[in-house]
Amino acid sequence: MDASVLTVRGLLWSVIMEGRRSARNHEGARAKARKAGIASAGYKETCQVADDVLDAPAGFAKEQLQSFVERIERLEEEKKAIADDIKDVFAEAKGNGFDVKALRAILKLRKEDEDARKELDAIVELYCQALGIYL
């Protein structure tokens, strides 16, 4: 199993366990506050949010969280595969005598909006003329 998958699963487990500990601590703190008659507005708001989370079906939050994690893991795998494919294409281009830095520059230019690129080129040309650099 991939190390990143193990790390994400470990993180998921720690989040679940922390939620269980927080729920127990929340109940204890709320009981102490009631006994002492100390319940500030901020604490009440925090309690309400925590109560809403505790009242939600436990399996739903866990399933939803697990679904998000699995989708992200799958997308990360796809992203890695695509990055490897791009790397292979650059290696192939280099093997055929093309300059990889120039290819990257062309890709960067093609991503830009044509009007924005023309505007930038005009400004660069103006600055070069002002400095006595002629292209």
CORWODA-V419333 format. One record per residue. N is the residue number from 1. RES is the residue in one letter. SS is DSSP state (alpha for helix, beta for strand, coil for the rest). Layout:
BEGIN
n-><N,N>
res-><RES,RES>
ss-><SS,SS>
END
This chain:
BEGIN
n-><1,2,3,4,5,6,7,8,9,10,11,12,13,14,15,16,17,18,19,20,21,22,23,24,25,26,27,28,29,30,31,32,33,34,35,36,37,38,39,40,41,42,43,44,45,46,47,48,49,50,51,52,53,54,55,56,57,58,59,60,61,62,63,64,65,66,67,68,69,70,71,72,73,74,75,76,77,78,79,80,81,82,83,84,85,86,87,88,89,90,91,92,93,94,95,96,97,98,99,100,101,102,103,104,105,106,107,108,109,110,111,112,113,114,115,116,117,118,119,120,121,122,123,124,125,126,127,128,129,130,131,132,133,134,135>
res-><M,D,A,S,V,L,T,V,R,G,L,L,W,S,V,I,M,E,G,R,R,S,A,R,N,H,E,G,A,R,A,K,A,R,K,A,G,I,A,S,A,G,Y,K,E,T,C,Q,V,A,D,D,V,L,D,A,P,A,G,F,A,K,E,Q,L,Q,S,F,V,E,R,I,E,R,L,E,E,E,K,K,A,I,A,D,D,I,K,D,V,F,A,E,A,K,G,N,G,F,D,V,K,A,L,R,A,I,L,K,L,R,K,E,D,E,D,A,R,K,E,L,D,A,I,V,E,L,Y,C,Q,A,L,G,I,Y,L>
ss-><coil,coil,alpha,alpha,alpha,alpha,alpha,alpha,alpha,alpha,alpha,alpha,alpha,alpha,alpha,alpha,alpha,alpha,alpha,alpha,alpha,alpha,alpha,alpha,alpha,alpha,alpha,alpha,alpha,alpha,alpha,alpha,alpha,alpha,alpha,alpha,coil,coil,coil,coil,alpha,alpha,alpha,alpha,alpha,alpha,alpha,alpha,alpha,alpha,alpha,alpha,alpha,alpha,alpha,coil,coil,alpha,alpha,alpha,alpha,alpha,alpha,alpha,alpha,alpha,alpha,alpha,alpha,alpha,alpha,alpha,alpha,alpha,alpha,alpha,alpha,alpha,alpha,alpha,alpha,alpha,alpha,alpha,alpha,alpha,alpha,alpha,alpha,alpha,alpha,alpha,alpha,alpha,alpha,coil,coil,coil,coil,alpha,alpha,alpha,alpha,alpha,alpha,alpha,alpha,alpha,alpha,alpha,alpha,coil,coil,alpha,alpha,alpha,alpha,alpha,alpha,alpha,alpha,alpha,alpha,alpha,alpha,alpha,alpha,alpha,alpha,alpha,coil,coil,coil,coil,coil>
END
